[in-house]
């Protein structure tokens, strides 16, 4: 389960702090933007709908992780060499 906390008013326990330090933004970029190409998929302009669509593509659909969804299983794309 994932919870969202407000950084400005929430209190984090030691376990949560360790998890944030082990993960953080750089780790999230490695996961969610692994195959993202700024030239092919530019950042959305400032319109709310385009930003919302981009967030959905990145974090819900996991479009740039290198994973492919088949049925209910999430499979890693296997390169054939």
C-alpha positions in Angstrom: 0.0 0.0 0.0 1.2 3.5 -0.8 0.4 6.6 1.2 0.8 10.2 0.3 1.9 12.6 2.9 2.3 16.3 2.9 6.0 17.1 3.3 5.2 20.4 5.1 2.9 19.1 7.8 3.4 15.3 8.1 5.6 13.5 10.6 7.7 10.7 9.2 9.0 7.8 11.3 12.5 6.4 11.0 11.4 3.6 8.7 9.7 6.0 6.3 12.7 8.3 6.2 15.0 5.3 5.4 12.7 4.2 2.6 12.6 7.8 1.2 16.4 8.0 1.3 16.9 4.6 -0.3 14.4 5.5 -3.0 13.8 9.1 -3.7 13.6 11.0 -7.0 16.6 9.5 -8.6 15.3 5.9 -8.0 11.9 6.9 -9.3 13.5 8.3 -12.5 15.4 5.1 -13.0 12.1 3.1 -12.8 9.5 5.3 -14.4 11.5 7.1 -17.0 13.8 4.3 -18.0 12.8 4.4 -21.7 11.6 8.0 -21.8 13.0 10.0 -24.7 12.5 13.8 -24.5 12.8 14.1 -28.3 10.0 11.5 -28.9 7.9 12.3 -25.9 8.3 16.0 -24.9 7.1 17.3 -21.6 3.5 18.5 -21.8 2.7 22.2 -22.1 1.0 23.9 -19.2 -2.6 22.8 -19.8 -4.0 20.8 -17.0 -5.4 18.0 -19.2 -2.1 17.4 -20.9 -0.2 17.3 -17.6 -2.8 14.9 -16.2 -2.5 12.6 -19.2 1.3 12.7 -18.9 1.2 11.7 -15.3 -1.2 8.9 -16.1 1.1 7.6 -18.9 4.2 7.7 -16.6 2.9 6.4 -13.2 -0.4 4.5 -14.0 0.3 3.1 -17.5 4.0 2.8 -16.8 4.6 3.7 -20.4 8.4 4.3 -20.1 9.4 1.6 -17.6 10.3 -1.0 -20.3 7.5 -3.3 -18.9 4.7 -4.5 -21.1 1.3 -5.4 -19.7 -0.4 -8.5 -21.0 -3.7 -9.4 -19.4 -3.2 -9.2 -15.7 0.5 -10.0 -15.8 3.2 -7.4 -16.1 6.1 -8.7 -18.1 9.5 -7.4 -18.6 10.2 -6.9 -22.3 12.8 -9.4 -23.3 15.3 -8.5 -25.9 16.1 -11.2 -28.4 19.9 -11.4 -29.2 
